[in-house]
Amino acid sequence: MDVWEKAAELAGRDTPFAMATIIESSGSTPRSSGKMIVLADGTVFGTVGGGLVERRTVEAARGALAEGRNAVLDFSLDSGGGPDSLDMDCGGAVKIFVEAVGVRPRLLVAGGGHVGLALASAAHALGWRVAVADDRPDYVTAERFPMAASLYVAGDMDAALALVRHEAGDRVVIATHAGDERTLRHFMGVDCAYLGMLGSRRKVAELFRRLAADGVPAGRLARVHAPIGLDLGAETPEEIAVSVLAEIMAAVNGTDARPFSGER
């Protein structure tokens, strides 16, 4: 399978990938042309020459996927010690364009109850990818969550979480029917763009107290948005979903969610 066939397959599965293409080369280089697909986990299809050039390209491609941006890489295949030098003896130079393809935000909901379903539906309407983890195989199904690209479901939550394929850009919302604490502990140990949890202020305060007593660093607890959601007076699952997604957008985009009318 060539890289174009693989790209079509990944696009058909709604799987983000980075396409690395040699766009310029001079002197002695491993390859003067070539394409390579890189997935978020580092899996590679095709080649841009192997060796150190390829290793550095894979690292940059994974970073481009995580940040949702393209990149141009300039490599000098010499031992000149410059910022672009790869300490190689070839003596040539190569420029590689890395394009992040199909990168859309992914909402990962831990808990497929009424709010979880509303969150999945609203996120899908925004054009986000959706994944759901839950411990109720008879309840969290493809029929109930047709908008979800991934369902991680098992007989208990620990087993379901063990199935999750994490992405660095994940927006994670914990809305389980039980087991919030162990779910939160799990996600505090992985890299994600946003981590939030539903719950009352009293419940959140008690949970954070236990985590702090267990030695969880204050900096790690500070990463958790809880209770989650903007104060919109939301009551229904659908209204709660709007308040939660609005907070996620504000947090990830680095805004304070002020009304535009307040700037007059």
Secondary structure in CASP SS format (residue, H / E / C, confidence):
PFRMAT SS
TARGET T0000
AUTHOR 0000-0000-0000
METHOD secondary structure of the structure
MODEL  1
M C 1.00
D C 1.00
V H 1.00
W H 1.00
E H 1.00
K H 1.00
A H 1.00
A H 1.00
E H 1.00
L H 1.00
A H 1.00
G H 1.00
R C 1.00
D C 1.00
T C 1.00
P C 1.00
F E 1.00
A E 1.00
M E 1.00
A E 1.00
T E 1.00
I E 1.00
I E 1.00
E E 1.00
S E 1.00
S E 1.00
G C 1.00
S C 1.00
T C 1.00
P C 1.00
R C 1.00
S C 1.00
S C 1.00
G C 1.00
K E 1.00
M E 1.00
I E 1.00
V E 1.00
L C 1.00
A C 1.00
D C 1.00
G C 1.00
T C 1.00
V E 1.00
F E 1.00
G E 1.00
T C 1.00
V C 1.00
G C 1.00
G C 1.00
G H 1.00
L H 1.00
V H 1.00
E H 1.00
R H 1.00
R H 1.00
T H 1.00
V H 1.00
E H 1.00
A H 1.00
A H 1.00
R H 1.00
G H 1.00
A H 1.00
L H 1.00
A H 1.00
E H 1.00
G C 1.00
R C 1.00
N C 1.00
A E 1.00
V E 1.00
L E 1.00
D E 1.00
F E 1.00
S E 1.00
L C 1.00
D C 1.00
S C 1.00
G C 1.00
G C 1.00
G C 1.00
P C 1.00
D C 1.00
S E 1.00
L C 1.00
D C 1.00
M C 1.00
D C 1.00
C C 1.00
G C 1.00
G C 1.00
A E 1.00
V E 1.00
K E 1.00
I E 1.00
F E 1.00
V E 1.00
E E 1.00
A E 1.00
V E 1.00
G C 1.00
V C 1.00
R C 1.00
P C 1.00
R E 1.00
L E 1.00
L E 1.00
V E 1.00
A E 1.00
G C 1.00
G C 1.00
G C 1.00
H H 1.00
V H 1.00
G H 1.00
L H 1.00
A H 1.00
L H 1.00
A H 1.00
S H 1.00
A H 1.00
A H 1.00
H H 1.00
A H 1.00
L C 1.00
G C 1.00
W C 1.00
R E 1.00
V E 1.00
A E 1.00
V E 1.00
A E 1.00
D E 1.00
D C 1.00
R C 1.00
P C 1.00
D C 1.00
Y C 1.00
V C 1.00
T C 1.00
A C 1.00
E C 1.00
R C 1.00
F C 1.00
P C 1.00
M C 1.00
A C 1.00
A C 1.00
S E 1.00
L E 1.00
Y E 1.00
V E 1.00
A C 1.00
G C 1.00
D C 1.00
M H 1.00
D H 1.00
A H 1.00
A H 1.00
L H 1.00
A H 1.00
L H 1.00
V C 1.00
R C 1.00
H C 1.00
E C 1.00
A C 1.00
G C 1.00
D C 1.00
R E 1.00
V E 1.00
V E 1.00
I E 1.00
A C 1.00
T C 1.00
H C 1.00
A C 1.00
G C 1.00
D H 1.00
E H 1.00
R H 1.00
T H 1.00
L H 1.00
R H 1.00
H H 1.00
F H 1.00
M H 1.00
G C 1.00
V C 1.00
D C 1.00
C C 1.00
A C 1.00
Y E 1.00
L E 1.00
G E 1.00
M E 1.00
L C 1.00
G C 1.00
S C 1.00
R H 1.00
R H 1.00
K H 1.00
V H 1.00
A H 1.00
E H 1.00
L H 1.00
F H 1.00
R H 1.00
R H 1.00
L H 1.00
A H 1.00
A H 1.00
D C 1.00
G C 1.00
V C 1.00
P C 1.00
A H 1.00
G H 1.00
R H 1.00
L H 1.00
A H 1.00
R C 1.00
V E 1.00
H E 1.00
A C 1.00
P C 1.00
I C 1.00
G C 1.00
L C 1.00
D C 1.00
L C 1.00
G C 1.00
A C 1.00
E C 1.00
T C 1.00
P H 1.00
E H 1.00
E H 1.00
I H 1.00
A H 1.00
V H 1.00
S H 1.00
V H 1.00
L H 1.00
A H 1.00
E H 1.00
I H 1.00
M H 1.00
A H 1.00
A H 1.00
V H 1.00
N H 1.00
G C 1.00
T C 1.00
D C 1.00
A C 1.00
R C 1.00
P C 1.00
F H 1.00
S H 1.00
G H 1.00
E H 1.00
R C 1.00
END
